[in-house]
Amino acid sequence: MNIIDTSLWIEFFAGTPLDESIVNAIGNSDEMYVPSICLYEVRKKFLNDNDPDTAVAVIDIMKNSIVINLDSEIALLASEKIIY
């Protein structure tokens, strides 16, 4: 299970150089879990930047992964395997 924080999603889509493990995790959508709150936060950031086309595109990419509602049980499980 890989869960990546909203800030890393934003950095990834902004083209910021990231650790190879993060890029590989994002590229492996079969094992990437995206908390629904991350969809909100990433979309809101690009909409606030007045970039609605990018907002649509990045959400489409994120939705290729497994979107979940992050509850306390999943959060604690993910904390053992999370990529920072």
C-alpha positions as CSV (number, residue, x, y, z in Angstrom):
1,M,0.0,0.0,0.0
2,N,1.4,3.4,-1.0
3,I,-0.2,6.6,0.1
4,I,1.4,9.9,-0.9
5,D,0.7,13.2,0.9
6,T,-1.1,16.0,-1.0
7,S,2.0,18.2,-0.9
8,L,4.0,15.5,-2.8
9,W,1.3,15.2,-5.4
10,I,1.4,18.9,-6.0
11,E,5.2,18.9,-6.2
12,F,5.0,15.9,-8.7
13,F,2.5,17.7,-10.9
14,A,4.6,21.0,-10.7
15,G,7.6,19.1,-12.1
16,T,9.7,19.4,-8.9
17,P,12.5,16.9,-8.8
18,L,11.4,14.2,-6.3
19,D,13.0,11.1,-4.9
20,E,12.9,8.2,-7.3
21,S,10.9,6.1,-4.8
22,I,8.1,8.6,-4.9
23,V,8.0,8.8,-8.7
24,N,8.0,5.0,-8.9
25,A,5.2,4.8,-6.4
26,I,3.1,7.3,-8.3
27,G,3.7,5.4,-11.5
28,N,2.5,2.1,-9.9
29,S,-1.3,2.9,-9.9
30,D,-2.1,-0.7,-8.9
31,E,-0.6,-0.2,-5.5
32,M,-1.3,3.5,-5.1
33,Y,-4.1,4.5,-2.8
34,V,-5.3,8.1,-3.0
35,P,-7.3,9.4,-0.1
36,S,-10.3,11.3,-1.3
37,I,-9.2,14.4,0.7
38,C,-6.1,14.5,-1.6
39,L,-8.3,14.8,-4.6
40,Y,-10.0,17.8,-3.0
41,E,-6.8,19.5,-1.9
42,V,-4.9,19.0,-5.2
43,R,-7.9,20.2,-7.3
44,K,-8.4,23.2,-5.0
45,K,-4.8,24.2,-5.3
46,F,-4.9,24.2,-9.1
47,L,-8.3,25.9,-9.2
48,N,-6.9,28.6,-6.8
49,D,-4.0,29.0,-9.3
50,N,-6.6,29.7,-12.0
51,D,-5.6,26.6,-13.9
52,P,-8.8,24.6,-14.3
53,D,-7.5,22.6,-17.3
54,T,-4.6,21.3,-15.2
55,A,-7.0,20.7,-12.3
56,V,-9.0,18.3,-14.5
57,A,-5.9,16.6,-15.9
58,V,-4.2,15.9,-12.6
59,I,-7.4,14.6,-11.0
60,D,-7.8,12.2,-13.9
61,I,-4.3,10.9,-13.3
62,M,-4.9,10.5,-9.6
63,K,-8.2,8.7,-10.2
64,N,-6.3,6.0,-12.1
65,S,-5.1,4.8,-8.7
66,I,-7.4,3.3,-6.0
67,V,-9.3,6.2,-4.4
68,I,-10.3,5.5,-0.8
69,N,-12.0,7.2,2.1
70,L,-9.2,7.4,4.6
71,D,-10.4,6.3,8.0
72,S,-8.3,5.8,11.2
73,E,-7.7,2.1,10.6
74,I,-6.4,2.7,7.1
75,A,-4.4,5.7,8.2
76,L,-2.6,3.7,10.9
77,L,-1.9,0.8,8.5
78,A,-0.6,3.1,5.9
79,S,1.7,4.9,8.5
80,E,3.8,1.7,8.5
81,K,4.4,1.9,4.8
82,I,3.9,5.5,3.8
83,I,6.3,7.2,1.4
84,Y,7.4,10.7,2.4
